[in-house]
Amino acid sequence: MVAPNGYFIYFLHPGLKKFHFFKVYINIKNQPIMLKHSLLILSLLSMNGCSSIAYYSQAIGGQLEIFRRSQSIDSLIANPSTPAQLKQQLAEILTIRAFATSALYLPDNDSYTYYADLHRSYVLWSVFATPAFSFKPKQWCFLIVGCVSYQGYFKKASAQALADELRVQGYDIYVAEIPAYSTLGWFEDPVLNTMLTWHKLQIAGLIFHELAHQKIYIADDTAFNEAFAVAVEQIGIERWLAQSGTPKESVDYQQSRQRQAEFVELVLTARNSIQQIYQQPLPPKQMEVAKRAAFDKLRAQYAELKSSWGGFAGYDAWFAKDLNNAKLLSVVTYQDHVPAFMALFEQVGSDLPAFYDKVAQLGELPTEERHAQLKEALLKFKP
């Protein structure tokens, strides 16, 4: 049904006991091609209950808000009323975006050539959840993207409501604040104001990371997808610095990478140690005591690590609260397979197209075989 500046789409949704009839209004004014109508239709058809209707409604609403606020970066730079600092940042981002395609062979589309100010500090809040004595993530499954180890919301209150519900059920919970995300090429992802408080190199890494998801994405394997994107992010920043960075930026980045590597190693080691505790045949109360002691040990180890950094406090907020299985999982999900991907990159002669081909081939394998081959690539790697 056509409406002013848009149209309504009507759906029959099979509920638990009856069909529900509802409609969604799509505003297409000034954005005739940005919206992939088929995705919305398929997403809505995949709903299977009132809670799903609520979740998909907020997801669609959040995405439409981003579209509504999006403006061409070129037009903003040309606009005399755009603040000078924002113009400079956006111009730098266009240069980074062009580099992503020309030097990193990432998708050449309109992603990150638009800007949207959401008037908030984060675009999403993602909920991670694990059982109390396990690092096996709770998964949520969606059409198109498959199953993932988190659920994202455009409103913090909604994420917190889910977190509270799962906490009552006995899960360990972590609500992560997300400054950007990828729609995997279904939409043209804009630059968001939530990204602009970061250093230029962090913004570059984030753009490379999210475009990597558009390049290769394997349904139902969050750890594989995120580690691949982190590897592309790191490779991209190294190449960007080699081409356009200053000596100071290179030194600062290497110091930051070293600290991050030490932080990740600390977390992964703690995860392995705590996992061994969970495998012991202990009564729940004793298991809880051992778990708490292990996390207290992790905090103490971080204090020692921080001292070796000369007091650098960049990870203090992460350790300040909600230190539990789910929070460790949020790091593990992104970092566990990164060394294997970097080894794979070295094995193909640091050739990015060849690297992408190899990763795509791995993506066609069953999950267990895929992960086994990643481990094999790491074992074969000899620096």
Contacts in CASP RR format, 6 or more apart in sequence:
PFRMAT RR
TARGET T0000
AUTHOR 0000-0000-0000
METHOD contacts of the structure
MODEL  1
MVAPNGYFIYFLHPGLKKFHFFKVYINIKNQPIMLKHSLLILSLLSMNGC
SSIAYYSQAIGGQLEIFRRSQSIDSLIANPSTPAQLKQQLAEILTIRAFA
TSALYLPDNDSYTYYADLHRSYVLWSVFATPAFSFKPKQWCFLIVGCVSY
QGYFKKASAQALADELRVQGYDIYVAEIPAYSTLGWFEDPVLNTMLTWHK
LQIAGLIFHELAHQKIYIADDTAFNEAFAVAVEQIGIERWLAQSGTPKES
VDYQQSRQRQAEFVELVLTARNSIQQIYQQPLPPKQMEVAKRAAFDKLRA
QYAELKSSWGGFAGYDAWFAKDLNNAKLLSVVTYQDHVPAFMALFEQVGS
DLPAFYDKVAQLGELPTEERHAQLKEALLKFKP
1 7 0 8 1.000
1 8 0 8 1.000
1 10 0 8 1.000
3 25 0 8 1.000
5 27 0 8 1.000
5 28 0 8 1.000
5 29 0 8 1.000
6 25 0 8 1.000
6 26 0 8 1.000
6 27 0 8 1.000
6 28 0 8 1.000
6 29 0 8 1.000
7 25 0 8 1.000
7 26 0 8 1.000
7 28 0 8 1.000
8 23 0 8 1.000
8 24 0 8 1.000
8 25 0 8 1.000
8 26 0 8 1.000
9 23 0 8 1.000
9 24 0 8 1.000
9 26 0 8 1.000
9 37 0 8 1.000
9 40 0 8 1.000
9 41 0 8 1.000
10 21 0 8 1.000
10 22 0 8 1.000
10 23 0 8 1.000
11 21 0 8 1.000
11 22 0 8 1.000
11 23 0 8 1.000
11 24 0 8 1.000
11 41 0 8 1.000
11 44 0 8 1.000
11 45 0 8 1.000
12 19 0 8 1.000
12 20 0 8 1.000
12 21 0 8 1.000
13 19 0 8 1.000
13 20 0 8 1.000
13 21 0 8 1.000
13 22 0 8 1.000
13 44 0 8 1.000
13 45 0 8 1.000
13 47 0 8 1.000
13 53 0 8 1.000
14 20 0 8 1.000
14 48 0 8 1.000
15 48 0 8 1.000
15 49 0 8 1.000
16 49 0 8 1.000
20 53 0 8 1.000
22 53 0 8 1.000
24 40 0 8 1.000
24 44 0 8 1.000
24 60 0 8 1.000
26 35 0 8 1.000
26 37 0 8 1.000
26 40 0 8 1.000
27 64 0 8 1.000
27 68 0 8 1.000
28 35 0 8 1.000
31 67 0 8 1.000
31 70 0 8 1.000
34 67 0 8 1.000
34 70 0 8 1.000
34 187 0 8 1.000
34 188 0 8 1.000
35 64 0 8 1.000
35 67 0 8 1.000
35 187 0 8 1.000
36 186 0 8 1.000
36 187 0 8 1.000
39 144 0 8 1.000
39 186 0 8 1.000
39 187 0 8 1.000
40 60 0 8 1.000
42 143 0 8 1.000
42 144 0 8 1.000
43 56 0 8 1.000
43 59 0 8 1.000
43 60 0 8 1.000
43 142 0 8 1.000
43 143 0 8 1.000
43 144 0 8 1.000
44 56 0 8 1.000
44 60 0 8 1.000
45 143 0 8 1.000
46 52 0 8 1.000
46 56 0 8 1.000
46 142 0 8 1.000
46 143 0 8 1.000
47 53 0 8 1.000
47 56 0 8 1.000
55 151 0 8 1.000
58 153 0 8 1.000
58 154 0 8 1.000
58 155 0 8 1.000
58 158 0 8 1.000
59 152 0 8 1.000
59 154 0 8 1.000
61 154 0 8 1.000
62 154 0 8 1.000
63 183 0 8 1.000
63 187 0 8 1.000
65 118 0 8 1.000
65 154 0 8 1.000
66 116 0 8 1.000
66 118 0 8 1.000
66 123 0 8 1.000
66 190 0 8 1.000
66 192 0 8 1.000
67 187 0 8 1.000
69 116 0 8 1.000
69 117 0 8 1.000
69 118 0 8 1.000
70 114 0 8 1.000
70 115 0 8 1.000
70 116 0 8 1.000
70 190 0 8 1.000
71 114 0 8 1.000
71 115 0 8 1.000
71 116 0 8 1.000
72 113 0 8 1.000
72 114 0 8 1.000
72 115 0 8 1.000
73 90 0 8 1.000
73 93 0 8 1.000
73 94 0 8 1.000
73 113 0 8 1.000
73 114 0 8 1.000
73 115 0 8 1.000
73 191 0 8 1.000
74 94 0 8 1.000
74 113 0 8 1.000
76 82 0 8 1.000
76 86 0 8 1.000
76 87 0 8 1.000
76 90 0 8 1.000
76 115 0 8 1.000
77 87 0 8 1.000
77 90 0 8 1.000
77 91 0 8 1.000
86 196 0 8 1.000
89 196 0 8 1.000
89 200 0 8 1.000
90 115 0 8 1.000
90 191 0 8 1.000
92 200 0 8 1.000
93 112 0 8 1.000
93 191 0 8 1.000
93 203 0 8 1.000
93 207 0 8 1.000
94 113 0 8 1.000
95 244 0 8 1.000
96 112 0 8 1.000
96 200 0 8 1.000
96 203 0 8 1.000
96 204 0 8 1.000
96 207 0 8 1.000
96 240 0 8 1.000
97 111 0 8 1.000
97 112 0 8 1.000
97 113 0 8 1.000
97 207 0 8 1.000
99 204 0 8 1.000
99 240 0 8 1.000
99 243 0 8 1.000
99 244 0 8 1.000
100 106 0 8 1.000
100 207 0 8 1.000
100 208 0 8 1.000
100 211 0 8 1.000
100 236 0 8 1.000
101 107 0 8 1.000
101 108 0 8 1.000
103 236 0 8 1.000
103 239 0 8 1.000
103 240 0 8 1.000
103 243 0 8 1.000
104 208 0 8 1.000
104 211 0 8 1.000
104 232 0 8 1.000
104 235 0 8 1.000
104 236 0 8 1.000
104 239 0 8 1.000
104 352 0 8 1.000
105 215 0 8 1.000
105 352 0 8 1.000
105 353 0 8 1.000
105 356 0 8 1.000
106 208 0 8 1.000
106 211 0 8 1.000
106 212 0 8 1.000
106 214 0 8 1.000
106 215 0 8 1.000
106 232 0 8 1.000
107 185 0 8 1.000
107 211 0 8 1.000
107 214 0 8 1.000
107 215 0 8 1.000
109 185 0 8 1.000
109 188 0 8 1.000
109 214 0 8 1.000
110 188 0 8 1.000
111 185 0 8 1.000
111 188 0 8 1.000
111 189 0 8 1.000
111 190 0 8 1.000
111 210 0 8 1.000
111 211 0 8 1.000
111 214 0 8 1.000
112 189 0 8 1.000
112 190 0 8 1.000
112 191 0 8 1.000
112 207 0 8 1.000
112 211 0 8 1.000
113 188 0 8 1.000
113 190 0 8 1.000
114 188 0 8 1.000
114 190 0 8 1.000
114 191 0 8 1.000
115 190 0 8 1.000
115 191 0 8 1.000
115 192 0 8 1.000
115 193 0 8 1.000
116 190 0 8 1.000
116 191 0 8 1.000
116 192 0 8 1.000
116 193 0 8 1.000
117 192 0 8 1.000
117 193 0 8 1.000
118 192 0 8 1.000
118 193 0 8 1.000
118 194 0 8 1.000
119 193 0 8 1.000
120 194 0 8 1.000
121 177 0 8 1.000
121 194 0 8 1.000
122 156 0 8 1.000
122 177 0 8 1.000
122 178 0 8 1.000
122 179 0 8 1.000
122 194 0 8 1.000
123 154 0 8 1.000
123 178 0 8 1.000
123 179 0 8 1.000
123 180 0 8 1.000
123 181 0 8 1.000
123 192 0 8 1.000
123 194 0 8 1.000
124 152 0 8 1.000
124 153 0 8 1.000
124 154 0 8 1.000
124 178 0 8 1.000
124 181 0 8 1.000
125 152 0 8 1.000
125 153 0 8 1.000
125 155 0 8 1.000
125 156 0 8 1.000
125 158 0 8 1.000
125 159 0 8 1.000
125 160 0 8 1.000
125 175 0 8 1.000
125 176 0 8 1.000
125 177 0 8 1.000
125 178 0 8 1.000
126 150 0 8 1.000
126 151 0 8 1.000
126 152 0 8 1.000
126 153 0 8 1.000
126 159 0 8 1.000
126 175 0 8 1.000
126 176 0 8 1.000
126 178 0 8 1.000
127 150 0 8 1.000
127 151 0 8 1.000
127 152 0 8 1.000
127 153 0 8 1.000
127 159 0 8 1.000
127 162 0 8 1.000
127 163 0 8 1.000
127 166 0 8 1.000
127 173 0 8 1.000
127 174 0 8 1.000
127 175 0 8 1.000
127 176 0 8 1.000
128 137 0 8 1.000
128 149 0 8 1.000
128 150 0 8 1.000
128 173 0 8 1.000
128 174 0 8 1.000
128 175 0 8 1.000
128 176 0 8 1.000
128 326 0 8 1.000
128 327 0 8 1.000
128 329 0 8 1.000
128 330 0 8 1.000
128 333 0 8 1.000
129 137 0 8 1.000
129 138 0 8 1.000
129 163 0 8 1.000
129 166 0 8 1.000
129 171 0 8 1.000
129 172 0 8 1.000
129 173 0 8 1.000
129 174 0 8 1.000
129 326 0 8 1.000
130 136 0 8 1.000
130 137 0 8 1.000
130 138 0 8 1.000
130 171 0 8 1.000
130 172 0 8 1.000
130 324 0 8 1.000
130 325 0 8 1.000
130 326 0 8 1.000
130 329 0 8 1.000
131 170 0 8 1.000
131 171 0 8 1.000
131 172 0 8 1.000
131 325 0 8 1.000
132 170 0 8 1.000
132 171 0 8 1.000
132 172 0 8 1.000
132 288 0 8 1.000
132 291 0 8 1.000
132 325 0 8 1.000
133 278 0 8 1.000
133 284 0 8 1.000
133 287 0 8 1.000
133 291 0 8 1.000
134 278 0 8 1.000
134 325 0 8 1.000
135 271 0 8 1.000
135 274 0 8 1.000
135 275 0 8 1.000
135 278 0 8 1.000
135 325 0 8 1.000
135 328 0 8 1.000
135 329 0 8 1.000
135 332 0 8 1.000
137 149 0 8 1.000
137 150 0 8 1.000
137 222 0 8 1.000
137 326 0 8 1.000
137 329 0 8 1.000
137 333 0 8 1.000
138 149 0 8 1.000
138 166 0 8 1.000
138 171 0 8 1.000
139 147 0 8 1.000
139 148 0 8 1.000
139 149 0 8 1.000
140 147 0 8 1.000
140 148 0 8 1.000
140 150 0 8 1.000
140 151 0 8 1.000
141 147 0 8 1.000
141 148 0 8 1.000
141 220 0 8 1.000
142 148 0 8 1.000
144 184 0 8 1.000
144 186 0 8 1.000
145 184 0 8 1.000
145 217 0 8 1.000
145 219 0 8 1.000
146 219 0 8 1.000
146 220 0 8 1.000
147 219 0 8 1.000
147 220 0 8 1.000
147 222 0 8 1.000
148 222 0 8 1.000
149 222 0 8 1.000
149 223 0 8 1.000
149 329 0 8 1.000
149 333 0 8 1.000
150 176 0 8 1.000
150 222 0 8 1.000
150 330 0 8 1.000
150 333 0 8 1.000
151 159 0 8 1.000
151 162 0 8 1.000
152 159 0 8 1.000
152 178 0 8 1.000
153 159 0 8 1.000
153 162 0 8 1.000
156 175 0 8 1.000
159 175 0 8 1.000
160 175 0 8 1.000
163 173 0 8 1.000
163 175 0 8 1.000
166 173 0 8 1.000
167 173 0 8 1.000
171 326 0 8 1.000
172 324 0 8 1.000
172 325 0 8 1.000
172 326 0 8 1.000
172 327 0 8 1.000
173 322 0 8 1.000
173 324 0 8 1.000
173 326 0 8 1.000
174 322 0 8 1.000
174 324 0 8 1.000
174 326 0 8 1.000
174 327 0 8 1.000
174 329 0 8 1.000
174 330 0 8 1.000
175 322 0 8 1.000
176 330 0 8 1.000
179 192 0 8 1.000
179 194 0 8 1.000
179 195 0 8 1.000
179 198 0 8 1.000
179 206 0 8 1.000
180 189 0 8 1.000
180 192 0 8 1.000
180 194 0 8 1.000
180 195 0 8 1.000
180 206 0 8 1.000
180 210 0 8 1.000
181 189 0 8 1.000
181 210 0 8 1.000
182 189 0 8 1.000
182 210 0 8 1.000
182 211 0 8 1.000
182 213 0 8 1.000
182 214 0 8 1.000
183 189 0 8 1.000
184 213 0 8 1.000
184 214 0 8 1.000
184 217 0 8 1.000
185 214 0 8 1.000
189 210 0 8 1.000
195 203 0 8 1.000
195 206 0 8 1.000
196 203 0 8 1.000
198 206 0 8 1.000
201 237 0 8 1.000
201 240 0 8 1.000
201 241 0 8 1.000
201 249 0 8 1.000
201 253 0 8 1.000
204 236 0 8 1.000
204 237 0 8 1.000
204 240 0 8 1.000
205 233 0 8 1.000
205 236 0 8 1.000
205 237 0 8 1.000
206 233 0 8 1.000
208 232 0 8 1.000
208 233 0 8 1.000
208 235 0 8 1.000
208 236 0 8 1.000
208 237 0 8 1.000
209 229 0 8 1.000
209 230 0 8 1.000
209 232 0 8 1.000
209 233 0 8 1.000
210 229 0 8 1.000
211 232 0 8 1.000
212 228 0 8 1.000
212 229 0 8 1.000
212 232 0 8 1.000
212 233 0 8 1.000
213 225 0 8 1.000
213 229 0 8 1.000
215 232 0 8 1.000
215 356 0 8 1.000
216 225 0 8 1.000
216 228 0 8 1.000
216 356 0 8 1.000
216 359 0 8 1.000
216 360 0 8 1.000
216 363 0 8 1.000
217 225 0 8 1.000
218 224 0 8 1.000
218 225 0 8 1.000
218 363 0 8 1.000
218 370 0 8 1.000
220 367 0 8 1.000
221 363 0 8 1.000
221 367 0 8 1.000
221 370 0 8 1.000
222 333 0 8 1.000
223 332 0 8 1.000
223 333 0 8 1.000
223 336 0 8 1.000
223 337 0 8 1.000
224 337 0 8 1.000
224 362 0 8 1.000
224 363 0 8 1.000
224 367 0 8 1.000
224 370 0 8 1.000
224 371 0 8 1.000
224 374 0 8 1.000
226 333 0 8 1.000
226 334 0 8 1.000
227 334 0 8 1.000
227 335 0 8 1.000
227 336 0 8 1.000
227 337 0 8 1.000
227 338 0 8 1.000
227 340 0 8 1.000
227 341 0 8 1.000
228 337 0 8 1.000
228 341 0 8 1.000
228 359 0 8 1.000
230 334 0 8 1.000
230 335 0 8 1.000
230 338 0 8 1.000
230 341 0 8 1.000
231 338 0 8 1.000
231 341 0 8 1.000
231 342 0 8 1.000
231 345 0 8 1.000
234 257 0 8 1.000
234 338 0 8 1.000
234 342 0 8 1.000
235 342 0 8 1.000
235 345 0 8 1.000
235 352 0 8 1.000
237 253 0 8 1.000
241 249 0 8 1.000
241 250 0 8 1.000
241 253 0 8 1.000
259 309 0 8 1.000
259 312 0 8 1.000
259 315 0 8 1.000
262 305 0 8 1.000
263 305 0 8 1.000
263 315 0 8 1.000
264 331 0 8 1.000
264 335 0 8 1.000
266 298 0 8 1.000
266 301 0 8 1.000
266 302 0 8 1.000
266 305 0 8 1.000
267 298 0 8 1.000
267 328 0 8 1.000
267 331 0 8 1.000
267 332 0 8 1.000
267 335 0 8 1.000
268 331 0 8 1.000
268 332 0 8 1.000
268 335 0 8 1.000
268 336 0 8 1.000
270 294 0 8 1.000
270 295 0 8 1.000
270 297 0 8 1.000
270 298 0 8 1.000
270 301 0 8 1.000
270 328 0 8 1.000
271 328 0 8 1.000
271 332 0 8 1.000
273 294 0 8 1.000
274 291 0 8 1.000
274 294 0 8 1.000
274 295 0 8 1.000
274 325 0 8 1.000
274 328 0 8 1.000
277 287 0 8 1.000
277 290 0 8 1.000
277 291 0 8 1.000
277 294 0 8 1.000
278 287 0 8 1.000
278 291 0 8 1.000
280 287 0 8 1.000
280 290 0 8 1.000
282 290 0 8 1.000
295 323 0 8 1.000
295 324 0 8 1.000
298 323 0 8 1.000
299 319 0 8 1.000
299 323 0 8 1.000
302 315 0 8 1.000
302 319 0 8 1.000
306 312 0 8 1.000
306 313 0 8 1.000
306 315 0 8 1.000
306 316 0 8 1.000
318 327 0 8 1.000
337 371 0 8 1.000
337 374 0 8 1.000
339 378 0 8 1.000
340 374 0 8 1.000
340 375 0 8 1.000
340 377 0 8 1.000
340 378 0 8 1.000
341 359 0 8 1.000
341 374 0 8 1.000
343 377 0 8 1.000
343 378 0 8 1.000
343 380 0 8 1.000
343 381 0 8 1.000
344 355 0 8 1.000
344 358 0 8 1.000
344 359 0 8 1.000
344 374 0 8 1.000
344 377 0 8 1.000
345 352 0 8 1.000
345 355 0 8 1.000
346 381 0 8 1.000
346 383 0 8 1.000
347 377 0 8 1.000
347 380 0 8 1.000
347 381 0 8 1.000
348 354 0 8 1.000
348 355 0 8 1.000
348 358 0 8 1.000
362 370 0 8 1.000
362 373 0 8 1.000
362 374 0 8 1.000
363 370 0 8 1.000
365 373 0 8 1.000
END
